[in-house]
Amino acid sequence: MKKKRIVVMGFMGSMPIAGVIWQHIHYIVGLQRLGHDVYYIEDSARLPYNPETFEVNNEFEYAARLLNRLSGEFGFKNRWAFCARYLRGQPTAGLSLKKIRELYRDADAVLNICGAQELNDDLRVSDRILYIESDPGVEQIKIDKGVRSTVDYLWRHHALFTFGENVGTKTFPVPKHGFEWLPTRQPIVIDLWKTNRAPPQAAVFTSVANWSTSGLKDITWRGDKYLWSKSREFIRFVAAPKKSGETFELATNIEDRPTRWKFERNGWRLISPLQLSVDYWLYRDYIHRSKGEFTVAKDQYVRLNTGWFSDRSACYLAAGRPVIIQETGFTKDYGGKAGLLSFGSLGEIADAVKTINADYAKHSRAARALAREVFEAGKVLKSLLDRARI
């Protein structure tokens, strides 16, 4: 593949949560290993979050320190920038605003990770912006409802990619309205997750989740409300540990005491997600120490049959940790057998646990093999660039 100059745009500095950081790092490192000239830029009018002070404000010192550290660890030193578009004069850390504008003008591709980047006047000079959607459902519904700002924003992209592999097919209920949605997956740099250590004997199925996301992207369509939250789905399957005879551990922030008691009475072990959320290496170690992952999917992903799959679950697979995850329609393309099992009922959860426990070594090997086959960064990113005709 001919070497290209590629800009990855995201929000791991302004939202420095471990899962978000890894999501971006996989794109940066994956593209580097394909031989491309890769830059990372954050250029938003949104205020950044500082996990040390738990504040959202106009200071960006923490974001800059984090991006500088990541650039040294993952090979993009002197190739990153944070532009505080929300401040007068648009000050930057890392690269200068002049260099940022030059990159927008000359880059062969600009990857808009999670579709989180606003199209400011500087960025609009590029006609090679690739929209990469990690949360399928909401934007498609907005298009169907005729939300002009969404329609105009998406049309401005060179190509549209989505983790919802059923979007645009007959199995996804929302009309396309002329938009071409190309299926993609979270790229995973497999060796960043590989471990030769088996999980400790006391290891259990785990997961990490933000409990209070409902309301952020909830949307009503054709008389039904679709929630952008996992909390309702976790509550639906609260009896899963008791039903399967296993302890499940969830790193999450359930503040409502009766809800916590309900989970604990059903065999859940609840731990604080704070340290895991801030320390991306500790987050990786937590996955390594896990027996596997048990998790649900957001209401929107399930009821709209999006075909979505979790980027975090893909990391579990790459670490050789089997995954039990709620069905969203992804099994038409991969999984459903060894290493990755889906469910839609409590009985299917119990069966999945029993199946994995019967031959854990087999399912561990299958998980890692599936990660290489389906999520390996080189394959995913080469396909993305080829289909975008970059």
Secondary structure, DSSP 8 states (H G I E B T S, - for coil): ----EEEEE--TTTS--HHHHHHHHHHHHHHHHTT-EEEEEEEESS--EETTTTEE-S--HHHHHHHHHHHHHTT-TT-EEEEETTSTT--EEES-HHHHHHHHHH-SEEEEETT-----TTGGG-S-EEEEESSTTHHHHHHHTT-HHHHHHHHTSSEEEES-TTTTSTTS-S--TT--EEE----B-GGGT---S---TT--EEEE--S--TTSS-EEETTEEE-S-SHHHHHHTTTHHHHHT--EEEE-----HHHHHHHHHTTEEEE--HHHHH-HHHHHHHHHTSSEEEE---HHHHHTT-----HHHHHHHHTT--EEEE-SSGGGTS-SSTTEEEESSHHHHHHHHHHHHHTHHHHHHHHHHHIIIIIBHHHHHHHHHHHTT-
